[in-house]
Amino acid sequence: MRRSLPLLTFAVATLAFSACTSIGGPVGPPPLAVPTPTLLPAAEVTLWAVAPSATPPEARLELLLFDEIAGFHLPSARYPMEGDGAGTWSVRLTPPSGSVVYYRYARTSPGGASEVDARGHPIVARLALVDGATQIHDVIAAWDDTPQSPPTGRIVGTLFDALTGAPLPDILVTAGGRSVFTDGQGAFRLDDLPPGLHTLVALSPTGAYAPTQQGALIAADSETPAALGLVATQPIVVTFQVTLPSDTPPGIPVRIAGNVLALGNTFSGLAGGVTGSIGRMPPLIPVDATHAIAVVQLYSGTDLRYRYTLGDGLWNAERDAAGATATRELVLPASDITLSDVVATWHGSTSEGLAFHVTSGVGLPPTDQLSLQLRPSTWFEPIPMWPTGPAEWTYTLFGPTEAGVALGYRYCRNQLCGIADDVDTPGADPAGRPATPTRTLTALDDTVTGWTWWQADLGGATVVAPEITPRNDYEAGYEFAPAYTPTWLSSAAPSLQVVADSRANAVLLTPAWVLRENAPVPQIVFDTQHAPLLDDLARQIDEAAGLGLQVGLHPTLISPEVEIDAWWSEAPRDGAWWTVWFERYRSFVLTYAGLAERAGASKLVLGGPESAPALPGGRLADGTPSATPIDAEERWRSLIAEVRQVYDGRLAFEIEFGATLQPPPSFLDAVDEVHVYWHVPLGEGREIPPTDMQTAAFGALDGSLLAEPSLEGKPIVLSVEYLSIDGGASGCAARADGSCRPPQAFDAGADPEPDLALDLAEQSDALNAVILAAYARDQVEGFYARRYYPPVALHDKSASVNGKPAGQMLGYWYSHLVP
């Protein structure tokens, strides 16, 4: 017998609570009375899951449901499944019709195990659309305690507007627990799916298109095509009116955390399994001490889940009258709507909470904001603290905490814990400072005596410069490091203001796609954990342009798991491999070409060292041929021609100049200018006199770069990179074995070579030497400091000049170069 398991749901524009277990009522003031919710229409859903072949027939499986606002660390509900004795398990639910369900599978017997994909990666969540009575079909690839390598297939398809046929970018597509976003042409590719019947779901992060799903039958070593037309929804205005508890801290932002982009959902995996970023959550506007309002544009038909919060939707989220976590749910109507809500309480049932107070004994930049990170069992996303005075911040944590149960905490700058830490709790996974909540409010008073990679007063910078004559149309700016995280969006505006204040006139943004698997074919994917959605990137371009900056795009490939050189050298690079490579690279480039045109970017830069092995006659890092196809030049020229059809602005191509100058590809005649990734050795050893650096810079510029016949008459723009280490001007961060570690290994406070001493002055001298030479040569029409890290100033070993003497030195040059 199959059991029908009810899920609590509620009607349009009314409250819905999915609660954690609590004992007794909440602590604190008596909770406010909340209107009685009404049930939403429910639909019967049956989920069928084919288990891995090694799963015994008597095994016990569970369906785990998740509240996407709280994240995917712990399930909100568990439902036992029933097996048919032939390898399939099922369960029936009755969720609200029109809702989207987030779930995954687990095995509870024999032993406990979580599902993983065919590559052994954990399944974070599956999606299912409830559209009336629904049958959901899934295939579980493997359990994490039983490694398997099942045969796999893939889905390759496109999404388009069902009315106009226009391609739809940035739509989340998921099947088998694997998820991707559509590219600029509405195309997607889902690899590594085990054979069988899967449920393919397409979901708009904004709600601008109604979600859709269909079955997809996967066969081993085969490609399943899919073309889905999505129906546009109507934008509506949602007004949130809320009554707040009397003990809501005055002057503290109350935000709305929800399951759509406009309410903070990043659709990426953040620390602790959450997906919401506090910087994206809209704040309410206070009306008086206990009433507030917010007006947000959302879309009709959206399955909306939301909470009011003094934190990020997990920490300091609203509670119901019993002290349990509250989530509201409704399906938005076709017209504007006003939601009149009441927050019963901020308090849980066992603990009054923790009151943090911290002062910084070290001066910080005026744009800095302190953050608090909490660790009940693992570290969660940092929460911005509340400034109360110069170098002073507070934060009152009401929950979720439990009296007598200790947790760790730490402080960091600009939500960048693990990068810009309090010196007492540095690194990726420290124990943290201890705190134990009680039945009464527990006060914690701390003083931070220092910050990692930060010195309050470095003094001025040494500048070597002639009398500088301003040059019209000279680009003087910064190329951002492709080290994006979703928290960047909340600091984008102040970061760009810092760039503008430095007297730069240009900035290069570097949206990145990720190199994942390299065999049997390359996987090059967009991941919201490493790059913003296109609309978010367009807003950054608008913000920068509003500050008077020229904004270019240099789309970049990154490899977070292995060094890029290893990714290339270990790839098969056979005919089928190269076919997929050029297909995915084309998708990548055209996505940003379209965005550059739509957003008015001043230039688009292609190429770079991460794609150099794919050039005609390409070579790997060790100098061996990369075995590119014989028609590689034709493929590159065809791609550039396609870009020209999409983008009307300036088009550049980047080549590398390190120990030697990369041979310029023959198709450079098809682009407008050449960017040069410059990290030329300016000497040897760890003590290089500045005058020697200057001599070396002039020699490399005149003797190699400007002497290259194929570059004659071509405008040159330098993107210059030197690490802030002893010997950084040599262009090599030497490992113990003498090989050079890639500069990106030092990004964002990383220190892979502790024996290499920090040397901020050498970085400044090296960059000064190159800009001195570049200024003296008319063919060089721009200078960018490469790998600039915008969200926080660090005195680290990276190539970023943000907050360093090199930044002050360039500020002098830029202020005189730019008319």
C-alpha positions in Angstrom: 0.0 0.0 0.0 1.3 3.5 -0.9 0.6 6.2 1.6 -0.4 9.8 0.8 1.6 12.1 2.9 0.2 15.6 3.3 2.3 18.8 3.0 1.0 21.9 4.7 0.1 24.6 2.2 -1.9 27.8 2.1 -3.9 30.1 -0.1 -2.8 33.0 -2.3 -1.9 36.1 -0.3 -2.1 34.3 3.0 0.5 32.9 5.5 2.1 29.6 5.2 4.3 28.0 7.8 6.7 25.0 7.4 8.1 24.7 10.9 11.0 23.1 12.7 10.1 21.2 15.8 10.0 23.3 19.0 9.1 22.7 22.6 7.0 25.2 24.4 6.5 28.8 23.2 9.1 31.3 22.2 11.2 33.3 24.7 11.0 37.1 24.7 7.8 39.2 24.5 4.5 37.4 23.9 4.2 36.7 20.2 1.8 38.8 18.1 -1.5 37.3 16.9 -1.2 36.1 13.3 -4.1 35.6 10.9 -5.2 32.0 10.5 -3.9 30.7 7.1 -6.0 29.1 4.5 -5.1 25.9 2.6 -4.0 26.2 -1.0 -5.4 23.6 -3.5 -3.2 20.5 -3.3 -2.2 18.1 -6.0 -1.2 14.4 -5.7 2.4 13.8 -6.8 4.0 10.4 -7.1 7.8 10.3 -7.3 9.4 7.2 -8.8 13.1 6.6 -8.3 15.2 3.8 -9.9 18.0 3.0 -7.5 21.5 2.0 -8.4 21.8 -1.6 -9.4 23.8 -2.5 -6.3 20.9 -1.4 -4.0 19.4 -4.5 -2.3 15.6 -4.9 -2.8 15.0 -4.7 1.0 16.9 -1.3 1.3 15.1 1.6 2.8 15.0 4.9 1.0 13.8 8.3 2.0 12.8 11.4 0.1 14.2 14.5 1.7 12.4 17.8 1.1 14.1 21.2 1.5 13.1 24.8 2.1 15.2 26.6 -0.4 15.3 29.7 1.8 16.9 27.9 4.7 19.2 26.0 2.3 20.1 22.4 1.6 22.2 21.6 4.7 19.3 20.0 6.6 15.9 18.8 5.2 12.7 20.4 6.2 10.9 17.0 6.0 11.7 13.3 5.4 9.3 10.8 3.8 9.9 7.0 3.7 9.6 5.4 0.3 8.3 2.0 -0.7 10.1 -0.4 -2.9 8.5 -2.7 -5.5 11.2 -5.4 -5.1 12.5 -4.7 -8.6 14.7 -1.7 -8.1 12.2 1.1 -8.0 11.0 3.1 -5.0 8.1 5.5 -4.8 6.3 8.0 -2.5 3.2 10.1 -2.8 2.9 13.7 -1.6 0.2 16.4 -1.8 2.1 19.7 -2.2 0.3 22.9 -3.5 -0.6 22.9 -7.1 1.7 25.3 -9.0 4.6 24.9 -6.6 8.2 23.8 -7.2 9.5 21.1 -4.9 13.2 20.8 -4.0 14.3 17.3 -2.9 16.9 14.6 -3.0 17.1 10.9 -2.1 18.9 9.1 0.7 19.3 5.5 1.7 18.8 4.8 5.4 19.3 1.0 5.3 21.6 -0.9 4.9 23.8 1.9 6.4 23.2 5.6 5.7 24.1 7.0 2.3 23.4 10.1 0.2 23.0 10.1 -3.6 25.7 11.3 -5.9 25.9 11.8 -9.6 27.8 9.5 -12.1 31.0 11.4 -11.3 30.6 10.9 -7.6 29.7 14.6 -6.9 27.0 15.1 -4.2 23.4 15.8 -5.4 22.4 19.0 -3.8 18.8 19.1 -4.9 16.4 18.0 -7.6 13.5 20.1 -8.8 10.0 19.1 -9.7 7.1 21.2 -10.9 3.7 20.4 -9.4 1.1 21.1 -12.1 -1.9 19.2 -11.0 -1.6 15.4 -10.6 2.0 14.7 -11.5 4.3 11.7 -12.0 8.0 12.4 -11.4 10.5 9.9 -12.7 14.1 9.9 -11.5 17.2 7.7 -11.8 19.7 7.6 -8.9 23.2 7.3 -10.4 25.0 6.1 -7.2 25.3 6.2 -3.4 28.3 8.0 -1.8 29.3 4.8 0.0 29.2 2.6 -3.1 31.4 4.1 -5.9 30.1 3.3 -9.4 30.9 4.4 -12.9 27.6 3.9 -14.7 27.3 4.5 -18.4 25.9 7.9 -19.1 24.1 10.0 -21.8 23.3 13.6 -22.1 20.6 16.1 -22.9 21.3 18.9 -25.4 18.7 21.4 -26.1 17.4 25.0 -26.3 14.8 27.1 -24.5 12.9 29.8 -26.3 9.9 32.1 -25.8 6.9 30.1 -26.8 5.3 33.2 -28.4 8.2 35.0 -30.2 10.7 32.1 -30.6 13.4 34.3 -29.0 16.2 32.4 -27.2 16.1 32.5 -23.4 19.4 33.0 -21.6 20.0 32.5 -17.8 17.2 29.9 -17.3 18.0 27.1 -14.8 17.7 23.7 -16.4 17.9 20.5 -14.3 17.6 16.8 -14.6 19.0 13.9 -12.5 20.1 16.4 -9.8 22.5 18.1 -12.3 21.8 21.7 -13.2 23.0 24.2 -15.8 21.9 27.6 -17.0 21.1 28.4 -20.6 23.7 30.4 -22.5 23.1 33.6 -24.5 21.5 31.7 -27.3 19.2 29.7 -25.0 21.2 26.5 -25.4 22.1 24.1 -22.7 23.9 20.8 -22.2 23.4 18.4 -19.3 26.1 15.7 -19.3 26.7 12.5 -17.2 23.1 11.4 -16.8 22.5 7.7 -16.1 20.3 5.8 -18.6 16.6 5.8 -17.9 13.6 8.1 -17.6 14.4 11.5 -16.1 12.4 14.6 -15.4 13.7 17.7 -17.1 12.7 21.0 -15.5 13.3 24.6 -16.7 12.9 27.4 -14.1 13.3 31.2 -14.6 15.2 32.6 -11.6 13.2 35.8 -11.8 9.8 34.2 -12.5 9.6 36.1 -15.8 8.7 32.7 -17.5 6.5 30.0 -16.2 8.4 26.9 -15.2 8.0 23.8 -17.3 9.0 20.2 -17.2 8.9 17.1 -19.4 10.2 13.6 -19.4 13.6 12.9 -21.0 14.7 9.3 -21.8 18.5 8.9 -21.6 20.4 6.1 -23.3 24.0 5.2 -22.7 26.6 7.1 -24.8 23.7 8.9 -26.6 22.4 12.5 -26.9 18.7 13.3 -26.1 17.5 16.4 -27.9 15.1 18.8 -26.1 13.5 22.0 -27.2 11.2 23.7 -24.7 9.0 26.8 -25.3 8.4 28.8 -22.1 5.5 31.1 -21.6 6.2 34.6 -20.5 4.4 35.8 -17.3 3.2 39.2 -16.5 5.2 41.5 -14.2 3.2 42.6 -11.2 3.9 44.9 -8.3 3.9 43.2 -4.9 3.6 45.4 -1.9 4.7 43.9 1.4 3.1 45.5 4.5 4.3 44.0 7.8 3.6 44.5 11.5 6.8 43.8 13.5 7.3 42.7 17.1 7.8 45.5 19.6 11.4 44.3 20.4 12.5 44.6 16.8 15.9 46.5 17.1 15.4 50.1 16.0 17.2 51.3 12.9 18.2 47.7 11.9 17.2 46.6 8.4 14.4 44.1 8.1 14.7 42.2 4.8 12.6 39.9 2.8 14.3 36.6 2.0 12.7 34.5 -0.7 13.1 31.8 -3.4 13.4 34.2 -6.4 16.2 36.3 -7.6 14.5 39.6 -6.5 14.3 38.3 -2.9 18.0 37.2 -2.6 18.2 33.7 -4.1 21.5 33.4 -5.9 20.7 29.9 -7.3 24.3 28.9 -6.3 25.7 26.9 -3.4 26.9 29.2 -0.7 28.5 28.3 2.7 26.4 26.0 4.8 24.2 25.0 1.9 22.2 28.2 1.7 21.5 30.0 -1.6 20.4 33.4 -0.4 22.7 36.4 -0.3 21.8 39.1 2.2 23.0 41.9 -0.2 20.3 40.9 -2.7 17.5 40.8 -0.2 15.3 44.0 -0.4 15.1 46.0 2.9 11.8 47.1 4.2 11.2 50.9 4.6 10.2 51.7 8.2 6.8 53.4 8.6 7.0 53.6 12.4 8.6 51.5 15.2 6.5 48.4 14.4 5.4 48.8 10.8 7.4 48.6 7.5 6.7 48.3 3.8 8.5 47.2 0.6 7.5 47.3 -3.0 9.0 44.7 -5.3 8.4 43.8 -9.0 7.7 40.1 -9.3 5.8 37.9 -11.8 2.4 36.4 -12.0 2.1 32.7 -11.4 5.3 32.5 -9.4 5.4 30.0 -6.5 6.6 32.5 -4.0 8.2 31.4 -0.7 9.5 34.1 1.6 10.4 35.1 5.2 11.0 38.4 7.0 14.4 38.5 8.6 16.9 40.5 10.5 19.6 38.4 8.9 19.8 36.3 5.8 16.6 34.2 6.1 18.3 31.4 8.0 19.8 33.5 10.8 17.3 35.8 12.6 14.4 34.7 10.5 10.8 35.3 11.7 9.2 32.6 14.0 5.6 31.5 14.5 3.8 31.7 17.8 5.3 28.4 18.9 8.9 29.7 18.2 9.3 27.6 15.0 10.8 28.9 11.8 8.1 30.3 9.5 8.0 30.3 5.7 5.2 32.0 3.8 4.0 30.5 0.5 1.7 31.8 -2.2 1.2 31.6 -5.9 1.2 35.1 -7.2 -2.0 36.3 -9.0 -2.2 38.0 -12.4 -2.5 41.5 -11.0 -0.8 43.7 -8.4 -1.2 42.5 -4.9 -0.7 43.8 -1.3 0.4 41.4 1.3 -0.5 42.3 4.9 1.7 40.2 7.1 2.4 40.0 10.9 5.7 38.7 12.3 4.7 36.9 15.4 8.2 36.9 17.0 11.9 36.8 16.3 12.6 34.4 19.2 13.0 30.6 19.3 11.7 28.5 22.1 14.8 27.8 24.2 17.3 30.6 23.9 17.0 34.4 24.3 20.0 34.7 21.9 23.4 36.3 21.7 24.4 40.0 21.6 27.6 40.6 19.8 29.6 43.8 20.2 33.0 44.3 18.5 35.5 47.1 18.0 38.4 47.1 15.6 41.6 48.2 17.2 43.1 48.6 13.7 42.0 51.3 11.3 40.1 50.1 8.2 39.0 51.7 4.9 35.9 53.8 5.2 34.0 51.5 2.8 34.6 48.4 4.9 31.7 46.7 6.7 32.3 44.1 9.4 30.6 40.7 9.2 29.8 37.9 11.6 30.1 34.3 10.6 28.5 31.5 12.7 29.4 27.8 13.0 26.8 25.5 14.6 28.4 22.5 12.9 29.8 24.0 9.7 30.5 27.6 8.7 27.5 29.4 7.2 27.4 32.6 5.1 28.6 35.7 6.9 26.1 38.3 8.0 26.7 42.0 7.9 26.9 43.6 11.4 25.2 46.8 12.4 27.5 49.8 12.7 27.1 51.8 15.9 30.0 54.2 15.8 33.6 54.6 14.5 35.2 51.2 14.4 32.3 49.7 16.3 29.6 47.2 15.3 26.9 45.1 17.0 24.6 42.2 16.1 21.9 40.6 18.1 21.3 37.0 17.2 17.8 35.7 18.2 18.1 32.4 16.4 18.2 29.6 15.5 20.1 28.9 18.7 19.5 26.4 21.5 20.3 27.0 25.1 23.3 25.1 26.3 24.5 24.2 22.7 27.7 25.9 21.9 28.6 27.3 18.5 31.6 29.1 17.0 31.8 32.5 15.6 34.3 34.9 14.0 34.5 38.3 12.4 35.7 39.3 8.9 35.6 42.2 6.5 33.0 42.7 3.8 31.4 39.2 4.1 34.7 37.7 3.0 35.4 35.2 5.8 38.3 32.9 5.0 39.9 35.8 3.1 39.8 39.0 5.2 39.7 37.5 8.7 40.2 38.6 12.3 43.8 37.5 13.0 42.5 35.3 15.9 40.3 33.1 13.6 41.9 33.0 10.1 41.6 30.6 7.3 39.0 28.3 5.7 37.9 26.3 8.8 39.1 27.6 12.2 37.3 26.5 15.4 36.2 30.1 15.9 35.5 32.0 19.1 33.2 30.0 21.4 29.7 31.1 22.4 27.0 29.2 24.4 23.5 30.6 24.3 21.3 30.5 27.5 17.7 31.2 28.4 18.7 34.9 28.8 20.4 37.2 26.4 24.2 36.5 26.4 26.5 39.5 25.8 29.7 39.0 23.9 32.2 41.9 23.8 35.2 41.5 21.6 38.1 43.6 20.3 39.8 42.7 17.0 43.5 43.5 17.4 44.4 42.8 13.8 43.2 41.6 10.4 44.8 39.1 8.0 46.6 40.8 5.1 46.0 44.3 6.4 48.3 47.0 7.8 46.6 50.2 8.9 49.2 52.6 7.7 51.6 51.6 4.9 52.8 55.2 4.2 53.1 56.6 0.7 54.3 55.1 -2.5 57.4 55.9 -4.5 56.7 57.1 -8.0 59.1 57.4 -10.9 57.7 59.5 -13.7 58.6 62.2 -16.1 56.5 65.3 -16.6 53.4 63.5 -17.8 51.4 65.0 -20.7 47.7 63.8 -20.7 46.9 61.6 -23.6 43.4 61.7 -25.2 41.7 58.3 -25.6 44.4 56.6 -23.4 42.9 53.7 -21.3 44.1 53.7 -17.8 42.4 51.3 -15.5 42.1 47.9 -13.8 41.2 44.4 -15.0 39.3 42.7 -12.4 40.4 39.2 -11.2 37.9 36.5 -12.2 37.5 35.5 -8.5 33.8 36.3 -8.3 31.5 35.2 -5.5 27.8 36.1 -5.2 28.5 38.4 -2.3 30.4 40.7 -4.7 27.1 42.1 -5.9 26.4 43.8 -2.6 29.8 45.6 -2.8 29.9 46.3 -6.5 28.8 49.9 -6.3 31.3 51.0 -3.6 34.1 48.9 -5.3 33.5 50.7 -8.6 33.5 54.1 -6.8 36.9 53.3 -5.4 38.1 52.6 -9.0 36.7 55.9 -10.2 38.2 57.8 -7.3 41.6 56.5 -8.2 41.3 58.6 -11.4 41.2 55.5 -13.6 39.0 56.0 -16.7 38.5 52.3 -17.6 37.7 48.9 -16.1 37.7 45.4 -17.6 35.2 43.0 -16.1 36.1 39.3 -16.4 33.0 37.1 -16.3 34.1 33.5 -16.0 32.9 30.1 -17.1 34.2 27.1 -15.4 36.3 24.2 -16.9 34.9 21.1 -15.2 35.5 17.6 -16.5 38.0 17.3 -19.4 37.2 13.8 -20.5 35.8 12.2 -22.5 34.7 15.7 -23.8 35.3 19.1 -22.2 32.6 20.6 -19.9 32.7 24.4 -20.0 29.8 25.7 -17.9 28.3 28.8 -16.5 28.1 28.6 -12.7 26.4 31.4 -10.6 29.0 30.7 -7.9 31.7 32.0 -10.2 30.0 34.6 -12.4 27.0 36.9 -12.2 23.8 36.4 -14.3 23.7 38.5 -17.4 21.3 41.0 -16.1 23.4 41.5 -13.0 26.5 41.9 -15.1 24.6 44.5 -17.2 23.8 46.4 -14.1 27.5 46.5 -13.1 28.3 47.9 -16.6 25.7 50.6 -16.1 27.0 51.5 -12.6 30.5 51.8 -13.9 29.5 53.8 -16.9 27.5 56.1 -14.6 30.8 56.8 -12.8 32.4 57.9 -16.1 34.4 54.6 -16.6 34.8 52.9 -20.0 33.7 49.3 -19.4 35.1 46.4 -21.4 34.4 42.7 -21.1 37.1 40.1 -21.1 35.3 36.7 -20.7 37.6 34.3 -19.0 37.8 30.5 -18.3 38.8 29.3 -14.9 39.6 25.9 -13.4 38.8 25.9 -9.6 39.6 22.2 -9.1 42.9 21.7 -11.0 45.5 24.1 -12.5 44.5 25.0 -16.1 47.8 23.6 -17.5 47.0 20.2 -16.0 43.4 20.4 -17.3 44.7 20.9 -20.8 47.6 18.4 -20.7 45.4 15.5 -19.3 42.5 16.0 -21.8 42.2 13.6 -24.7 42.2 16.3 -27.3 41.0 14.0 -30.1 38.7 15.0 -32.9 35.4 14.6 -31.0 36.9 16.5 -28.0 37.9 19.5 -30.2 34.4 19.5 -31.7 32.8 19.9 -28.3 35.5 22.4 -27.2 34.8 24.8 -30.1 31.0 24.4 -29.6 31.2 25.3 -25.9 33.8 28.1 -26.5 31.5 29.6 -29.2 28.6 29.4 -26.8 30.7 31.2 -24.1 32.0 33.9 -26.4 28.7 34.7 -28.1 26.9 34.9 -24.8 29.1 37.8 -23.7 29.2 39.3 -27.1 25.4 39.7 -27.0 25.6 41.1 -23.5 28.3 43.5 -24.5 26.1 44.9 -27.3 23.0 45.0 -25.1 24.8 46.7 -22.2 26.9 49.1 -24.2 30.3 47.8 -23.3 33.1 49.8 -24.9 35.1 46.7 -26.0 35.2 42.9 -25.9 38.4 41.1 -25.4 38.8 37.5 -26.6 41.6 35.0 -26.0 44.0 34.7 -23.1 46.3 32.0 -21.8 43.5 29.7 -20.7 42.4 29.3 -24.3 45.8 29.5 -26.0 46.2 25.8 -26.5 43.2 25.9 -28.9 44.9 28.4 -31.2 46.3 27.3 -34.6 49.5 25.5 -33.9 48.7 25.7 -30.2 51.0 24.3 -27.5 50.7 23.1 -24.0 52.6 24.6 -21.1 55.5 22.2 -21.5 55.9 23.2 -25.2 54.4 20.1 -26.8 51.8 20.6 -29.5 48.2 20.6 -28.3 47.1 18.8 -31.5 44.5 21.4 -32.6 42.5 20.6 -35.7 44.0 21.5 -39.0 41.1 23.9 -39.6 41.6 25.7 -36.3 42.3 29.1 -38.0 39.2 28.8 -40.0 37.2 28.1 -36.8 38.6 31.1 -35.1 38.0 33.4 -38.0 34.4 32.1 -38.2 33.9 32.7 -34.5 35.2 36.3 -34.8 32.9 36.9 -37.8 30.0 35.7 -35.7 31.0 38.0 -32.9 31.1 40.9 -35.4 27.5 40.1 -36.3 26.4 40.4 -32.7 28.7 43.1 -31.3 29.4 46.5 -33.0 32.0 47.8 -30.5 35.8 47.5 -30.4 37.1 43.9 -30.6 40.4 42.9 -29.1 42.4 39.7 -28.8 44.8 38.9 -26.0 48.2 37.3 -26.4 50.7 36.6 -23.6 54.1 38.1 -23.0 56.0 36.3 -20.2 59.5 34.9 -20.6 58.9 35.0 -24.3 56.2 36.6 -26.6 53.5 34.3 -27.6 53.5 34.0 -31.4 50.6 36.2 -32.5 47.9 34.2 -34.3 47.5 34.9 -38.0 43.9 36.0 -37.6 44.8 39.2 -35.6 44.0 41.1 -38.8 40.3 40.4 -38.0 40.4 42.3 -34.7 40.7 46.0 -33.9 43.5 45.9 -31.3 45.7 43.6 -29.4 45.7 43.2 -25.6 48.9 41.9 -24.1 49.0 39.9 -20.9 52.3 41.2 -19.6 54.3 39.5 -16.9 57.7 39.8 -18.4 60.6 39.0 -16.1 62.2 42.3 -15.1 65.3 40.7 -13.6 66.4 37.6 -11.7 66.3 36.7 -8.1 64.6 38.4 -5.1 66.4 41.7 -5.0 66.0 43.6 -8.3 66.9 47.3 -8.3 64.1 49.5 -9.7 66.4 50.9 -12.4 67.1 47.4 -13.7 63.4 46.8 -13.8 63.0 49.9 -15.9 65.7 48.9 -18.3 64.2 45.5 -18.7 60.7 46.9 -19.4 62.0 49.2 -22.1 64.0 46.4 -23.6 61.1 43.9 -23.7 58.8 46.5 -25.1 61.1 47.8 -27.8 63.0 44.6 -28.6 60.2 42.1 -28.7 56.6 43.4 -28.5 56.8 46.5 -30.7 59.4 44.8 -33.0 57.0 42.0 -33.9 56.1 42.6 -37.6 52.6 41.2 -37.3 51.7 43.8 -34.7 52.9 46.8 -36.7 50.3 49.5 -36.8 48.0 47.6 -34.4 46.9 49.5 -31.2 48.5 47.8 -28.2 47.0 47.7 -24.7 48.9 46.2 -21.8 47.3 44.2 -19.0 50.2 44.0 -16.4 50.6 41.5 -13.6 53.2 41.2 -10.9 52.7 39.5 -7.5 53.4 41.3 -4.2 56.2 38.9 -3.2 59.9 39.0 -2.9 61.1 38.3 -6.5 57.7 39.1 -7.9 59.3 41.2 -10.6 61.0 38.1 -11.9 57.6 36.9 -13.1 57.9 33.6 -11.2 56.5 32.5 -7.9 58.9 29.7 -7.4 57.9 26.4 -5.9 60.4 24.3 -4.0 61.1 22.3 -7.2 61.9 25.5 -9.1 58.7 25.6 -11.2 56.5 28.6 -11.2 53.2 28.6 -9.5 50.4 30.4 -11.5 49.6 33.9 -10.2 45.9 33.1 -9.8 46.9 30.7 -7.0 47.6 33.8 -4.8 44.2 35.5 -5.5 42.0 36.7 -2.6 44.5 36.2 0.2 45.6 32.7 -0.7 49.2 31.8 0.3 50.3 28.6 -1.4 54.0 29.4 -0.9 54.5 30.7 2.7 58.3 30.8 2.1 57.9 33.6 -0.4 57.9 36.8 1.6 55.4 39.6 1.1 56.9 42.6 -0.8 54.5 45.3 -1.6 57.2 47.8 -2.7 58.6 45.4 -5.3 55.2 45.1 -7.0 54.9 48.9 -7.1 58.4 49.3 -8.6 57.6 46.6 -11.2 54.3 48.2 -12.3 56.0 51.6 -12.3 58.7 50.4 -14.6 56.2 49.0 -17.1 53.9 52.1 -17.2 57.0 54.3 -17.6 58.0 52.4 -20.7 54.4 52.1 -22.0 53.8 55.9 -21.7 56.9 56.6 -23.8 55.6 54.6 -26.8 52.6 55.9 -28.8 51.6 52.5 -30.1 50.7 51.5 -26.6 47.3 53.0 -26.1 46.3 51.6 -22.7 47.5 50.2 -19.4 45.5 48.0 -17.0 46.7 46.6 -13.7 45.6 43.0 -13.9 43.9 40.8 -11.3 42.4 43.7 -9.3 40.4 42.3 -6.5 37.4 44.7 -6.0 35.4 43.6 -2.9 38.1 44.3 -0.3 41.5 45.9 0.0 44.2 43.4 1.0 47.9 43.6 1.6 48.3 40.1 0.4 50.7 38.4 -2.0 48.3 38.6 -5.0 48.7 40.8 -8.1 45.8 43.0 -7.0 46.8 46.6 -6.3 43.6 47.4 -4.3 44.8 49.2 -1.1 48.5 48.7 -1.9 51.3 51.1 -2.6 51.1 50.0 -6.3 47.6 51.4 -6.3 48.7 54.7 -4.9 51.5 54.8 -7.5 49.1 54.1 -10.4 46.7 56.7 -9.0 49.4 59.3 -9.5 50.0 58.2 -13.1 46.3 57.9 -13.9 45.5 61.3 -12.5 48.1 62.8 -14.9 47.5 60.6 -17.9 43.8 61.0 -18.1 42.7 64.5 -19.4 
